[in-house]
Each structure stands twice: as C-alpha cells, then as structure tokens.
Amino acid sequence: MRCIHCSEKAVFETPPLCKSHFSEYFERTVLRTINDFKLIRKGENLAVASSGGKDSNVLLFVLKKLGFKVTALAINEGIGGYRSLLLDSLRKFCLQQEIPLKIYDFREEYGFGTDDIAGHGGVCRRCGTLRRRLINIKAASFDVIATGHNLDDELQSLMMNIVKNNHEVAARIGPSSGVFNSQEAARYGFTRRVKPLFFLSEKEVVIYALLNRIPMINASCPYSSSSMRRHLKIPISRMEDESPGIKRRIIRGFMKISGPLKKSYGSSRPNRCVICGQPSKSRICSACRIASEIEEKLANSH
C-alpha cells in the first residue's frame, strides 16, 4: 500500500500515509485542536502531566516540536516495580529532549504511598483523587497543564460515566477539561487543564511514538485490573474494528450536546477546603478526607 500523497510505502492505513505524511497529519491535528479550542497560547507557562508512558511522552515531544516551552510534571504515587520504572525512563527522555522535569512524591506529600493503601479498598479512586489534587497544587505556578488523554481515553471516560449515571463528571469531558472557562478556573483555584491529543486515537499515538523513537514502556499499573476503564477498552476497540470511525463520531456527537451540561454544572461556585485550601464542593475536599481516613487506618494497623 502506498501513501495517498506520494509514492512512499504507507505506515498507516486509514488513510494510507507514509512516515513523513503521517507525522505531519498527527502534528497538524494537535495544532488544530490547540488553535480551534484555544487550549494554549504562545508564551504561556506550560506544564505537561507526565507519567513516563507513551501518551505523555508523545505530548511532550510534539508540543516542544511545535514551539511550545514545556516542563514535565510527574507524580510518584509509590507503586513498587511500576512507577519507578516509568520515572527512570522519563528522566532519560527529558534529559535527551532538554525538557525540565519536576517529580513530586506521595510519601513526601502525604506520608504514605499507593502500595501502603492497597489493602484498604478503592485503590484506583483514592490514588486518582490524591494524584489530581497534588498535580493541581504543584501546577499552580503554571498558566496551563496539558494531559496526554487521547480519543480512546476520553471515550472510555464518557462510557464509564454514562454507566454510572454521573452526568457531572461527564460534563468535564472535552479538549479543555472541566466546566469553567479559563477566567473562572483561575479565580476558583484550578490550573486550566487541556488535552491536545483529544482527537487522536491510541493507535495513532503508538504509531507516532514508534516512528519518532519515543520511548514506550510496556508496563501496566498492578491495580488497574480492577478498573472499569480496563473492562470497557476491549468492546470499544471491537466497535471501531466493525465500524471504523465510530469512536470519533461518538465523541463529536457528545460534544454537540455537552454545552448545556457544562453550563448546568458550571453555574455553582466551588468552595475552598478548610484544610488544604483547594477547590471543593464541600467544606473538606475528597483528597483531605481520603488522606485522613488512610492515616487513621494505617495508624490502627500498627
């Protein structure tokens, strides 16, 4: 199969594109998403939430290539044999690409790691809540923080929240996260979060990484097997195989009706947590409640 733009061998099938034209398509899609949705402006102080995985590595690489000044911001949740492997790879990658890297540790910030709470239920939910709070705190000095969520990630999130009947969380889905505009987000204590890979599939991210020799560590979080996201991945991929393009059609269809959802849930002003000062729907935020519960359980177990 040959590239539709030249006579070179195609590395991608839908549409057939060679190495050079696929990379151009990928980078053009990222830039169009940034410009169409006003995600990032030249000169803004930009952080990329980096795990050391393929998505955030690709995002770091592309944003730097497009001329944005980026800093990698990583969280060590304390998952033995997994996070350390990814962070070692991330350090090498950032050094090679001359990208500043900042790493923050659960144990230094909270006094415990994810492995310490593994026997206390709800690991993914607790870890995710604590990680998001820490990222928001450490990203406060940046204008915007970009995450490596791709089309598959967003569709899985949409399906999860439909199944759970959680419209408030579903309302946050989009190239720009959350239900507040940029001025409101800053006023309420949020660092604006954006997703430049929003319209690119996981398959496209993998191909771009391979073509540009971006490191991809084949490692899965040992706690992810219990997550609903993982169980949704296979049927969603099967749907795409049987009806190519359906993932993009579902997401674009949702975006056409997401405006009223964002307006509805963005009308209420968040409070400030009385403990940490971060935005919260209640007097004490979820992260502080979780941290307090874990500290108590760990103290009682000794």
C-alpha positions as CSV (number, residue, x, y, z in Angstrom):
1,M,0.0,0.0,0.0
2,R,1.3,3.5,-1.0
3,C,0.8,6.8,0.6
4,I,-2.0,8.9,-0.8
5,H,0.3,11.9,-1.1
6,C,3.4,10.3,-2.5
7,S,4.9,7.0,-3.7
8,E,6.4,6.0,-0.4
9,K,5.2,2.9,1.5
10,A,2.3,3.6,3.8
11,V,2.7,3.1,7.6
12,F,-0.9,3.8,8.4
13,E,-4.0,2.5,6.6
14,T,-6.9,4.9,7.3
15,P,-6.0,6.9,5.3
16,P,-2.8,5.4,3.8
17,L,0.1,7.7,4.8
18,C,3.8,7.3,4.8
19,K,6.1,8.0,7.7
20,S,6.6,11.7,6.8
21,H,3.0,12.4,5.9
22,F,1.6,10.5,9.0
23,S,3.8,12.6,11.3
24,E,2.6,15.8,9.5
25,Y,-1.0,14.7,9.9
26,F,-0.5,13.9,13.6
27,E,1.2,17.2,14.4
28,R,-1.3,19.2,12.3
29,T,-4.2,17.6,14.2
30,V,-2.6,18.5,17.6
31,L,-2.0,22.1,16.4
32,R,-5.6,22.4,15.0
33,T,-7.0,21.2,18.3
34,I,-4.9,23.7,20.2
35,N,-6.0,26.6,17.9
36,D,-9.6,25.6,17.4
37,F,-10.3,25.3,21.1
38,K,-7.8,28.0,22.3
39,L,-6.1,25.5,24.5
40,I,-2.6,27.1,24.7
41,R,-1.2,30.4,23.7
42,K,2.4,31.1,22.7
43,G,4.4,32.3,25.6
44,E,2.2,30.7,28.3
45,N,3.9,28.8,31.1
46,L,3.0,25.2,30.2
47,A,3.3,22.0,32.2
48,V,2.7,18.5,30.9
49,A,1.4,16.0,33.4
50,S,3.9,13.2,32.7
51,S,3.8,9.6,33.7
52,G,6.6,8.3,31.6
53,G,4.1,6.4,29.4
54,K,3.6,6.8,25.7
55,D,0.9,9.4,25.7
56,S,2.6,12.0,27.9
57,N,6.0,11.3,26.2
58,V,4.4,11.9,22.8
59,L,2.7,15.0,24.1
60,L,6.0,16.4,25.4
61,F,7.7,15.7,22.1
62,V,5.0,17.2,19.9
63,L,4.5,20.3,22.0
64,K,8.2,21.1,22.0
65,K,8.4,20.4,18.3
66,L,5.5,22.8,17.7
67,G,7.4,25.5,19.5
68,F,5.9,25.5,23.0
69,K,8.1,25.8,26.1
70,V,7.2,22.8,28.2
71,T,8.0,21.4,31.7
72,A,7.3,17.8,32.6
73,L,5.5,17.4,35.9
74,A,5.4,13.9,37.3
75,I,3.9,12.3,40.4
76,N,5.5,9.2,42.1
77,E,2.5,7.6,43.8
78,G,4.6,4.9,45.4
79,I,3.7,1.8,43.3
80,G,6.7,-0.5,43.6
81,G,8.1,-2.1,40.4
82,Y,5.9,0.1,38.2
83,R,6.2,3.9,38.7
84,S,10.0,3.8,39.4
85,L,10.4,2.0,36.0
86,L,8.4,4.7,34.2
87,L,10.1,7.6,36.0
88,D,13.6,6.3,35.2
89,S,12.6,6.3,31.5
90,L,11.0,9.7,31.8
91,R,14.2,11.2,33.3
92,K,16.3,9.9,30.4
93,F,13.7,11.1,27.8
94,C,13.6,14.6,29.3
95,L,17.3,14.8,29.5
96,Q,17.6,13.8,25.9
97,Q,14.9,16.2,24.8
98,E,16.3,19.0,27.1
99,I,12.9,19.3,28.8
100,P,12.8,20.4,32.5
101,L,11.3,17.7,34.8
102,K,9.8,18.1,38.3
103,I,8.8,15.0,40.3
104,Y,6.7,15.0,43.5
105,D,6.3,12.0,45.8
106,F,3.2,10.8,47.6
107,R,5.2,9.7,50.6
108,E,6.8,13.2,51.0
109,E,3.5,15.0,50.5
110,Y,1.0,12.6,52.2
111,G,3.2,10.4,54.4
112,F,2.2,7.2,52.5
113,G,2.3,5.7,49.1
114,T,-0.3,3.8,47.0
115,D,1.2,0.4,48.0
116,D,0.5,1.3,51.6
117,I,-3.2,1.7,51.0
118,A,-3.7,-1.4,48.7
119,G,-5.4,-3.4,51.4
120,H,-7.9,-0.6,52.3
121,G,-10.2,-0.7,49.3
122,G,-10.9,1.6,46.4
123,V,-7.2,1.9,45.4
124,C,-7.7,3.4,41.9
125,R,-10.3,6.0,43.1
126,R,-8.2,7.1,46.1
127,C,-4.9,7.2,44.2
128,G,-6.5,9.2,41.4
129,T,-8.1,11.7,43.7
130,L,-4.8,12.3,45.6
131,R,-2.8,12.5,42.4
132,R,-5.2,15.1,40.8
133,R,-5.1,17.2,44.0
134,L,-1.3,17.1,44.1
135,I,-1.0,18.0,40.4
136,N,-3.3,21.0,40.8
137,I,-1.2,22.2,43.8
138,K,2.1,21.8,42.0
139,A,0.9,23.3,38.8
140,A,-0.3,26.5,40.4
141,S,2.7,28.4,39.1
142,F,1.9,27.4,35.5
143,D,-0.7,29.0,33.2
144,V,-1.9,25.7,31.9
145,I,-1.3,22.0,32.4
146,A,-1.7,19.6,29.4
147,T,-2.5,15.9,29.8
148,G,-1.9,13.1,27.4
149,H,-5.5,11.9,27.3
150,N,-6.3,10.5,23.8
151,L,-9.5,9.8,21.9
152,D,-9.8,6.3,23.4
153,D,-9.2,7.6,27.0
154,E,-12.0,10.2,26.6
155,L,-14.5,7.7,25.1
156,Q,-13.8,5.3,27.9
157,S,-14.4,8.1,30.4
158,L,-17.7,9.0,28.7
159,M,-18.9,5.4,28.7
160,M,-17.9,4.9,32.3
161,N,-19.9,8.0,33.5
162,I,-22.9,7.1,31.4
163,V,-22.9,3.7,33.0
164,K,-22.6,5.3,36.4
165,N,-25.2,7.9,35.6
166,N,-22.6,10.5,36.6
167,H,-23.5,13.5,34.4
168,E,-21.5,16.0,36.4
169,V,-18.2,14.2,35.6
170,A,-19.2,13.5,32.0
171,A,-19.7,17.3,31.6
172,R,-16.0,17.8,32.2
173,I,-15.1,15.8,29.0
174,G,-13.6,17.8,26.2
175,P,-10.4,19.2,24.8
176,S,-10.4,21.7,27.7
177,S,-11.2,19.8,31.0
178,G,-13.8,21.0,33.5
179,V,-16.9,23.0,33.4
180,F,-15.4,26.5,34.0
181,N,-13.9,28.9,31.4
182,S,-10.3,29.9,31.9
183,Q,-11.0,33.1,33.9
184,E,-13.4,31.2,36.2
185,A,-10.9,28.3,36.6
186,A,-8.1,30.6,37.8
187,R,-10.5,32.5,40.1
188,Y,-11.7,29.3,41.8
189,G,-8.1,27.9,42.2
190,F,-7.9,25.5,39.3
191,T,-5.0,25.4,36.9
192,R,-6.5,25.2,33.5
193,R,-6.2,21.6,32.0
194,V,-6.2,20.8,28.3
195,K,-5.9,17.7,26.1
196,P,-4.1,18.4,22.8
197,L,-4.3,14.7,21.8
198,F,-8.1,14.7,22.3
199,F,-8.9,13.8,18.6
200,L,-6.1,11.2,18.1
201,S,-6.6,7.5,18.8
202,E,-4.4,5.4,20.9
203,K,-3.3,3.5,17.8
204,E,-2.2,6.8,16.2
205,V,-0.3,7.8,19.3
206,V,1.5,4.4,19.3
207,I,2.5,4.7,15.6
208,Y,3.7,8.3,16.1
209,A,5.8,7.1,19.0
210,L,7.3,4.3,17.0
211,L,8.1,6.5,14.0
212,N,9.8,9.1,16.1
213,R,11.6,6.7,18.5
214,I,9.7,8.0,21.5
215,P,10.1,5.5,24.5
216,M,7.2,3.3,25.3
217,I,7.5,1.2,28.4
218,N,5.4,-1.9,28.3
219,A,4.1,-1.8,31.9
220,S,0.6,-1.7,33.5
221,C,-0.3,-0.5,36.9
222,P,-0.8,-3.6,39.1
223,Y,-4.0,-2.1,40.4
224,S,-5.6,-1.3,37.1
225,S,-7.1,-4.8,36.5
226,S,-10.0,-4.0,38.8
227,S,-10.9,-0.7,37.0
228,M,-14.0,-0.3,34.9
229,R,-11.9,1.6,32.3
230,R,-9.9,-1.5,31.5
231,H,-13.1,-3.6,31.0
232,L,-14.5,-1.1,28.6
233,K,-11.4,-1.0,26.4
234,I,-12.0,-4.3,24.6
235,P,-15.6,-3.7,23.5
236,I,-14.8,-0.2,22.4
237,S,-11.9,-1.4,20.2
238,R,-14.2,-4.1,18.8
239,M,-16.8,-1.4,17.8
240,E,-14.1,0.5,16.0
241,D,-13.0,-2.6,14.1
242,E,-16.5,-3.3,13.0
243,S,-17.4,0.3,12.2
244,P,-14.2,2.4,11.5
245,G,-14.5,6.0,12.7
246,I,-17.3,5.3,15.3
247,K,-15.1,6.5,18.2
248,R,-14.7,9.9,16.7
249,R,-18.3,10.1,15.7
250,I,-19.5,9.3,19.3
251,I,-17.1,11.9,20.8
252,R,-18.0,14.6,18.3
253,G,-21.7,13.8,18.8
254,F,-21.3,14.2,22.6
255,M,-19.5,17.5,22.2
256,K,-22.5,18.9,20.3
257,I,-24.7,18.3,23.3
258,S,-22.2,18.9,26.1
259,G,-22.7,22.7,26.2
260,P,-25.9,22.6,28.3
261,L,-24.2,20.0,30.7
262,K,-21.2,22.3,31.2
263,K,-23.4,25.3,31.7
264,S,-25.6,23.5,34.2
265,Y,-22.7,22.1,36.4
266,G,-20.6,25.3,35.9
267,S,-23.2,27.5,37.5
268,S,-22.3,26.7,41.1
269,R,-19.2,28.2,42.6
270,P,-16.9,25.7,44.4
271,N,-15.9,26.2,48.0
272,R,-12.4,26.1,49.4
273,C,-11.3,23.1,51.5
274,V,-10.8,24.3,55.1
275,I,-7.8,22.0,55.4
276,C,-5.8,22.4,52.2
277,G,-7.4,25.5,50.6
278,Q,-8.0,23.7,47.3
279,P,-11.4,24.0,45.4
280,S,-14.0,21.7,46.9
281,K,-17.8,21.0,46.6
282,S,-17.9,20.6,50.4
283,R,-16.2,22.0,53.5
284,I,-13.5,19.4,53.3
285,C,-12.3,18.2,49.9
286,S,-12.3,14.5,48.9
287,A,-8.5,14.3,48.9
288,C,-8.2,15.5,52.5
289,R,-11.0,13.1,53.6
290,I,-9.2,10.2,51.9
291,A,-5.8,11.2,53.4
292,S,-7.3,11.4,56.9
293,E,-9.1,8.0,56.5
294,I,-5.9,6.4,55.3
295,E,-3.7,7.9,58.0
296,E,-6.2,6.6,60.7
297,K,-6.3,3.1,59.2
298,L,-2.6,2.9,58.9
299,A,-2.1,4.1,62.4
300,N,-4.6,1.5,63.7
301,S,-2.9,-1.3,61.7
302,H,0.4,-0.8,63.5
